């Protein structure tokens, strides 16, 4: 486990959530912006860590902010998407590419507003 409270906390919580706790890696960096906790997990566990509509990730970030506030530090969580991870589609739908628009179309839409 990491030797800092914030990184150690996130590591322990995520290890309890995932199916492959040995694949959990936590890295802590401090710079002028504050503390950045980077989280790596097994590709199969990404859905668990992110949660439905990102609720689990949001909760983890909120808890880290509380820990940071208690220690007068700004703490952020970055969840690295592992190579080979697959995002599940709702109702087995194929992914939809965003519609490509020309700059003229975009400007025209802005002018209509």
Secondary structure in CASP SS format (residue, H / E / C, confidence):
PFRMAT SS
TARGET T0000
AUTHOR 0000-0000-0000
METHOD secondary structure of the structure
MODEL  1
X C 1.00
X C 1.00
X C 1.00
X C 1.00
X H 1.00
X H 1.00
X H 1.00
X H 1.00
X H 1.00
X H 1.00
X H 1.00
X H 1.00
X H 1.00
X H 1.00
X H 1.00
X H 1.00
X H 1.00
X C 1.00
X C 1.00
X C 1.00
X H 1.00
X H 1.00
X H 1.00
X C 1.00
X E 1.00
X E 1.00
X E 1.00
X E 1.00
X E 1.00
X E 1.00
X E 1.00
X C 1.00
X C 1.00
X E 1.00
X E 1.00
X E 1.00
X E 1.00
X E 1.00
X E 1.00
X E 1.00
X C 1.00
X C 1.00
X H 1.00
X H 1.00
X H 1.00
X H 1.00
X H 1.00
X H 1.00
X H 1.00
X H 1.00
X C 1.00
X H 1.00
X H 1.00
X H 1.00
X H 1.00
X H 1.00
X H 1.00
X H 1.00
X H 1.00
X H 1.00
X H 1.00
X H 1.00
X H 1.00
X H 1.00
X H 1.00
X H 1.00
X H 1.00
X H 1.00
X H 1.00
X H 1.00
X C 1.00
X C 1.00
X C 1.00
X C 1.00
X E 1.00
X E 1.00
X E 1.00
X E 1.00
X E 1.00
X C 1.00
X C 1.00
X C 1.00
X C 1.00
X C 1.00
X C 1.00
X C 1.00
X C 1.00
X C 1.00
X C 1.00
X H 1.00
X H 1.00
X H 1.00
X C 1.00
X C 1.00
X C 1.00
X C 1.00
X C 1.00
X C 1.00
X C 1.00
X C 1.00
X C 1.00
X C 1.00
X H 1.00
X H 1.00
X H 1.00
X H 1.00
X H 1.00
X H 1.00
X H 1.00
X H 1.00
X H 1.00
X H 1.00
X C 1.00
END
